[in-house]
Amino acid sequence: MNTPLASTGAQIDAFWEAVAGLPPLPKVVNYEDDYDEKVRSIKTESCKELISLHVAGSILNLNLLQIEPRVRDLVRTYLLFSVQLFATTSIMAIFDGLRHAESKDIEFVASTAPMKVQEVWPLLVAKYQHKTLSSFKWLLAFLCRLNFMSWTSDYATFVSKALTLPVKGTYPNVRSGDAFLTIEEESRLVRWFDDMARNVDSLDLVAIEVACVLVSSYQFGMRPKQLGMIHMRDCKVRKSHEDQSVIVHLTFKMIKQRDASLSNLPLVRKVKREWAPLYARLLELKCAKSPDTYLFGFTSRVELSLAFNGKLREILGDGSDRTAYDLRHSMAQRLVDGGASHEELAAALGHSQLATGLIYFRQSVNQVQIINKALGLSEIYTTVARIAKNKFISEDELARLKGEQQVAGVPFGIPIAGIGGCQTGQPACPYNPVTACYGCAKFMPVNDIELHTQVLKEFRGVVNLFREAGRGDSASPTFLQLQRTIAAVQDVLKDLGAPE
């Protein structure tokens, strides 16, 4: 008894006959390697069992032996023709989907009338993952172009519209908020950028390259492939006429565009003035190199991602599993929460369609939530910096510290003293005293709940004044500093065991 997905003997004979009649492949197929900016060639005759592709600086292999012999010639022909049409990453994804499909099912959909395939399509949806179903559709679209058996060019739209895929939730980690850096993580990262820029003359080439990669990802939301594709010619440095400070502009390419004509369009971005010295020093150290040299020194996306992720773990803590995509999502959400329009977000992220960034607007907090976040009251956001666990000091210990190690200041007109000590001393600290102390790894808070509670109350009063004056702009440096400080004070109180 035939099952709904079983081909008849006559179908199988007709299928093999149709495969034998496929158009002959050209002796050589060419494709563009956008990462290395070269045109690559594949000799089709040598690709009986393996197709090697250059993907983002690495050579990856499609092992055709993973496809059963009964459909291998069809899949091989499809992949080699498609190399000339699609990005190599898309070819890899299509192959990955097809190698997880049973050959009898590939044979069935290719040899069965379109309306019958539509009838049994729900069975395939129940059987396979999204990527394999997508690969089926791509294969059928190709067969329509070839007029293969019942699949004629008239059915191209049918394949696209009638064979629906299960709804797949996009960016689940964005929806849950897990993709966004916590306030603590942002604080650590920005502080690290500042330290690296301040000490740039003492850094070696590798340290500067990694620092520039992280700054580019954090500030511009660049993907690993975009970071790796930047050449020295894409980084322009000049001096400001006003104060002779360094000004740096980076040019990188749009990638992952549905419209192929938009791929590789240039995007120009200005590096934050405080971090620009890192790029200037990088160009200075590599001045003897060709303009075509990779700016950050990584020859492949894989190599760059390993170094990137490793440095993030070092900065944020061994337990961190952050990637460049978390920095990209966080950059996008900062823009939206700060009032960016759909057009401004699309321009910043290099999206050709406004709808792509709608997820960030759906996740964006309203004004009340922004204020709650600044007040450190929202449960949605992770609180800052577990700084204090073995670092609290008593009032007597504070009194014995040198005067310069005793933290004091008048932030926002609020006189604050006696909150704790500093391991290095305030005169040597480049940050604004008191507001920057909470959250700093060198800060030693005094073991006094009432004192820190009063500090928290005073800072919350400042935030309320900002709100009442209509200046509660969550993107402003002052408001952001208050927000981080309040969250850090709250964390100190939590570690001291203060009631919530």
N, C-alpha and C positions, 0 to 999 in steps of 0.2 A: 504494500500500500504506500503510495507516494505521500510524503509530507508536504505542507504548503511551500517549503523552501527547497524542494528537491527538483532537479532538472530531469527531464525525460531523456531517454537514449538518443532520440532524434535531435533534441536540443543540444546535447553534448557534441554530437557529430557536427552539427551546424556551427557551433561555437568554435571548435578546433579549425574548421574550414575557414571561418571568418578571421581567426587569429593568423592563420597561414597567409591570408590575403591582405594583411596590414601593410600600409605603405612602407617601403624600405627606409631605414634610417640613413641620414647622411653619414658620410665617413667620419666627419668631425662636427661636433656641436660646440658652440661657443656660448659663454655666459659671462656676465660682469661680476667681478669680485670687488664690491664697493669698499670693502675694508682696506685692501691693499691697492685699490684703484688700478686694477689690471683686468684685461680680458683673458679669461682662462679657456682652455680647449680640452675637450674630451674625445678621444678616439673610440668611437662606438664599438668597433670590432673587438676591442680589448676589454669591454665591459660585459662579459658574459656572466660573471659571478660577482663582480664588485664594481661599484661606481664611487669614485673618490671625488669629493667636493671640498672646495675651500670655503670655510664658514667662519667669518669674524676672526681671521688670523690663524685658524687651525684647519687641519685636513681631517675631515670626517668621512667614514666609509658607509655606504649602503650595501649591506651583505645580501645579495639577491638569493642566496641559498636559504635564507629564512622564509622565502616565498616558495610554496609547493610548486613542483614542476608543471602541473596542469595549467597554472595561470601565470607562470613566471615570465613567459615571452610577452604577454599582454602588459603586465606591470612594468617590465623593463622598457618596453617601447614607450609607454606612457611617461615614465620618469625621465627618459632621455629627451623626449620632445618637450616636456615641461620645463626642463632646466633652462631652456632658452626663453621661457615666458615668465617664470616666477622667481622670487628670491630663493636662495639656497636654503634658508631656514624653513620656508614653506615646503620645499621638496622633502626636507628631512621629516617634517611633521606628517606629510601625506604618506610617506613610506612607513613611518612608525605606525600609523593607523592601519595600513593595509597588511602589515606583517602580523598584526594581532587578529586578522580576520581569517576565517576558515576558507580554504580555496573553493570549496563547493558553493559557498555563499557569493564569493566574487564571480564565479562562473554563472551562478543563477541570475544575479542582477544584470549581468552583461548580456545574457542570452534571452531574457524574458521580456515580453511586451511591456511597455511603460505602465499601462493601466493595471496589469497584474502585479508589477513591482509596487505600485502605490497601494494596492490592496493588502499586500503582505508586509509593507514597510513597518507597521507597528510591531511585528514580530522581531524585526531586525533592531528596532529601537529598544526593545526589551532585552535583547541579547548582547548588544555591544555598547561600549562607551562612546562618548561624544566624539572623540578624535577619530575613531574608526568609521562612524557614520558620516562624518565630514569627508573622510577620504573616499568613501563610496560615492558621495555626491560629486566630488572633484573628478573621479574616474568616469562617471556617467556623463558629465559635461564634456569631457574629452571625447568619449565615444560618439556623442552627438555631432561633434565637429567632423568626425571621420565617417559619419553615416554607417555606423557599425551595427549590423543586423537590424533590429527594430528601432534602434536609437538614432533617429535622423535629426538634422539641424532644427526641425520644427519643434522638437521636444526640449530645447535648451532652457526655455523659460519654465517648462513643466518641472524639470529637475530642480531648478532654483526655488520654485514656489510651492510645488505640490508635495515634495519629499521633505517634510518639516523635521527639524531637529528638536529634541527636548529642550525646554527652557533651562538655560544655564545661568546661574547667578554670577554676575560679574563682580570682581574685586570683593570677595567676601571679607577679606581682612580690612578693607577700607570701611565696609559697612559696620564691622564690629569695633572699629577704632584701633585695632591691633597694629595697623600699618603706620600709625603716626608716632613719631618720637614723643616720649614723655618730656615734661618740662625739665626734669633732671637730665635726661639725655641731651636735650638741646643745650642746656647750660654747660655741660661738660664739653660738648663738641665745640661750641663757640669759644669757650675759654681756651681750648686746645688750639684752635685756629689763631686766636690772638697771641698766644705764647709762641707759636711757630713763626708768625710774622715778625714778632718783636725780636726774636733770636735768629732771624734768617741767616745772618752772616756766619753763624757758627754751625750751620747745618750742612751735611754733605748732600750730594746730588740726589741720591735715592730718597732721602728723607724729604727733600723739597718736592720731588716728583709725586710722592704719595700724598703729601699735604695738599698740593695743587689739585690732585684728582678728587680728594674729599671735599675741598672747597667748591670745586666746579659742580659736583653732585649736589651738595647741600644748597648752594645758592641758586643754581639753575635747573635742578631736577633732571640732570642728564642721565641717560641710560648708560650701562657699561660699554655697549658698542659705540655710542656717540663719543664717550670719553676716549676710547682707544683709537678712534679715527682722526683725532685732532693732530695736525702736523704743526711744526714750528712756524710755518708760514701763516697759520691760522691765529697766531697770538701776536697782537700789536701792542707795543709799549711806547708811551710818550710821557713827557713831563707837563704838569699843569703850568700855565703861564702865571697864575696867581701866586702859588706858594711852592712851586717846583716839586709837588708831590707826584707820585707815580700814578698814571692812569693806564689801565689795561683793558683791552677788548678782546674777547674770544669769538671765533666764528666756528660753528659746528653745523652738522647737517640734520635735516629732518629725516627720520627713518620710520619704518612701520606704517607707511601710508597706504590706504586702500587704493588711491589713485597713484599709479606708478609714476605719472608725470610730475608729481609733487615730491617724490623721494629725492633726497640729496640736495633739496633747496637749502641755501645757507641761512642760518640764524645767527645774529650778532648780539652779544651780551657784554655788559660792562661789569667787571669784577669790583666787588666792594672795596672802597679806597683803603681800608685798614689792612686788607689781605693782598692787595696788589703787589707789594714788595716780594711776595713769594714767587710770583710769575716773572717779575723783572729779574730776580736773581737766577731763576731757572734758565731763562734765555741767555743770561750772561755766562753761566757755566757751560752752556751748550752752543756758544756762539760759533764754534768751529764746525758744527754739524751742518749738513745740508738742510735747506728749507723743507725738504720732503721727509725729514726725520720725524718720527712720532714724538710729539711734545712731551708726553709723560713716560716714554721709554718702554712701553709694554707692546709686545709684538702680537698679542692675541687677546681676545676678550676674556678667555679663561684665565690667563696669567694675571690680567688686571683685576678680575673679580676676586681671585684668591688673595692678592695683596690688599685690596680694598677691604674685604670682609675681615681679614686678619687685623688690620689697623683699627677698624671700628671696634672689634672685640677688645683690643688693647686699651682704647680710649674709654669705652663705655662699661667695660667689665667682662670677665671671662664668660659670664653666663649670657651675654648678648648674642643674638643671632640676626642682627640688623644687616640689611643689604642696601645697595644703591636705590632699589625700588622703594624702600621705606623712606629714604631721604627725598625721593621724588614725590611720593604721596604727601609727605609732610610739607614740602614746599608749596604744593598745590593748595593744601588746606589752609596754610598760612595766608596765601593770597586771597582766597575766598572769604575767610573769616575777617580779613582786613578790608573787605569791600570791593574786591576786584569784580569786574563784569565778566560775562561769559566770553566776550571777545578777548579781553585782557588775559584770561586764564588760558584760552586756546593759543594765543600768541606766545605766552610764556612756556607752555608745554610742547609747542610745536605740533598742535593738533590741527588738522585741516577741516574738521567738523566740530561745531560747537557742542553737539550732543555728547561727544566723548567725555567731556568734563562735567556732565550733569551730576554724576555721583558725588562730587565734592560739594555742590550746592545743596544736595539733599542731606549731606552729613553736617553742613555748616550749622553752628549753633546760633540761636537768636540772641538778641541783645541781653535778655535776662540771664541766659546761660553764660554769656561772656562775662557779665559782672560777677556771677557766682564763681566762675573759674578764677577770676582775678582775686576774689575774696577767699579763695582756697576752700570753698564749701561744696563744690560739685563732686559727686561721687563718680562722674563719668571719666574724669581724668586722673591719671596716676600722679600721686604726690611726689615731691622732689626728694632727692638726695638723702640716702641713708648715711649721713655724714658723721653721726655723733656717737655711734655705739661704743665705744671704749675711749671716747675722747672728752667726756665731761670733766670739768674741774670744779673744785669747791671755791668758795669766796676767799678762803685763806690762801689757796694755791694761786688764785688770780692776783691777790695782793702781793705775792712774792715775785710775780713776773716783772720784768723790766717795764718801765713806763711805756716804751714804744710798742711793747707786745700786748698792752691792754687796749682792747678795741673801744673806741669812742668816736662819736661824730654827731652832726646835726643834720641828718637827711630830711629834706622837705620841711625844715624848720623845727624838727622834733629832736630835742637834746637826748641822746642815748649814750649811756656809759655803763660799764660793769657787766655787759652781757657775756663777755668771754675773752679769751686770749687768742693771739695769732702766733703761729710757730715761727714765722719769719719777721714779723713786725710791720706795723702800718706804714712807716716811711718807705719800706721797700715794696709795698703793694701798689700795682698800677691801677687797681680798680677803686671805684667809689667806696669808701669805708662804710661799714654797717650794712648797707643794702647789698653789697657784694659778699659780705662775710658769711651770711646764712647761705649754705649751699656750697661753700668752699671747703675743700678737703683739709685745709690747714687751720680751719677755725676750730677752737676748743670752747664750746658753750659752757657757761657756768651752770651748775646744777641748781637752778632756781626756777620753778614753774611759774611763780607769780610774775617774775621779771619778764620772762619771754611772753607770757600772756599779755602783759601791758604793751610790749612792743607790737604784738600782733594787733591789738586793739587800735593802737595809734596808726599803724599802716592801713588798716581797713578804713579808718576815718579819712585818710588821704584819698583812697580809691573812691569813697562815696562823694568826696568833694569834686573829684574829676568827673564823676557821673553827673552830678548836679550842675556842673558848669558846662556840660555838653562836650567834655573833652575825653570821654572814656573810649578813646580809639584804641582797640586791642592791638593794632599794628604799630603804634608809636613806641619808640625806645623806652620812654619813661614809664608808660603803662605796662609794657612787657617786663621791665625791671621790677616794678612793684608786684606784679603777678608772681614772678619767680621767687621774690623775696618772701612774700606772704606764704607761699606753699612751703618754702624751706623752713620758716619759723614754725609753721604748723607741724612739720615733720619732727623738728627738735622737741616740741611739746609732746608729740606722740611717743617718742623714744623715752621721754622722761616719765611717761605714764600718766600724763594729764588727762582728765576726763574729756571726751569729745563733746 
